[in-house]
Amino acid sequence: MKEVVIKTCPKHGDTEHALYDGRLRCKQCMIDYDREKRHRVKEKLVNYKGGKCEICGYDKCLNALDFHHRNIQQPYPKQLLNRLL
């Protein structure tokens, strides 16, 4: 069974910590980091595809933009994906 460790995080106060990369890290900080990274990656991919909807030109809210019906014949360059992830 995994042991729960409660430590003080400078950002979140007393919170659960878990091992990440061999170090104890605040779980909430890791959640925040993952959320910010997903946002940065999506922003770069949207900019790579022109920064707006290819059909109607909508560009006001990044969260409203989504990738679907991707053309399998034209995948994203591997170099771009490796840099983003």
C-alpha positions in Angstrom: 0.0 0.0 0.0 1.3 3.5 -0.9 2.1 5.6 2.1 0.7 9.1 2.1 3.1 11.8 3.1 1.8 15.2 4.2 4.3 18.0 3.9 4.1 21.8 3.6 4.2 23.2 0.1 5.1 26.9 -0.3 2.3 27.4 -2.8 -0.5 25.1 -1.4 0.3 24.7 2.3 0.0 21.3 4.0 -0.8 18.8 1.2 -0.1 15.2 0.1 3.2 14.6 -1.5 4.2 11.7 -3.8 7.3 10.5 -5.5 7.9 12.0 -8.9 11.3 11.4 -10.6 12.7 10.0 -7.3 11.7 13.2 -5.3 8.7 14.0 -3.1 6.6 16.6 -4.8 3.3 18.3 -4.0 0.5 16.5 -5.8 -1.4 19.7 -6.4 1.8 21.4 -7.9 2.2 18.5 -10.3 -1.5 18.7 -11.3 -1.1 22.5 -12.0 2.1 21.8 -14.0 0.4 19.2 -16.2 -2.5 21.5 -16.8 -0.2 24.4 -17.8 1.9 22.1 -20.0 -1.2 20.8 -21.9 -2.3 24.4 -22.4 1.2 25.4 -23.8 1.2 22.4 -26.1 -2.3 23.1 -27.4 -1.4 26.8 -28.0 1.7 25.8 -30.0 -0.3 23.3 -32.1 -3.1 25.8 -32.8 -0.4 28.3 -33.9 1.2 25.7 -36.1 -2.2 25.1 -37.8 -2.7 28.9 -38.4 -4.0 30.1 -35.1 -7.7 29.9 -36.0 -10.4 27.5 -37.2 -9.6 26.4 -40.7 -13.3 26.4 -41.6 -14.8 29.6 -40.2 -11.7 31.6 -39.0 -12.7 31.7 -35.3 -9.8 32.7 -33.1 -11.2 34.3 -29.9 -10.8 31.5 -27.3 -8.2 28.8 -27.4 -10.4 26.5 -25.3 -13.1 26.6 -28.0 -10.8 25.3 -30.6 -10.4 21.5 -31.1 -8.7 19.1 -33.4 -10.9 16.6 -35.2 -11.1 14.8 -38.4 -7.3 15.1 -38.8 -6.1 14.1 -42.2 -4.1 10.9 -41.6 -2.2 11.5 -44.8 -0.7 14.7 -43.4 0.4 13.9 -39.8 2.1 16.5 -37.7 5.9 16.6 -38.1 7.6 14.3 -35.6 10.1 17.1 -34.9 7.3 19.4 -33.7 5.7 16.8 -31.5 9.0 15.9 -29.9 9.7 19.5 -29.1 6.3 20.0 -27.6 6.1 16.9 -25.5 
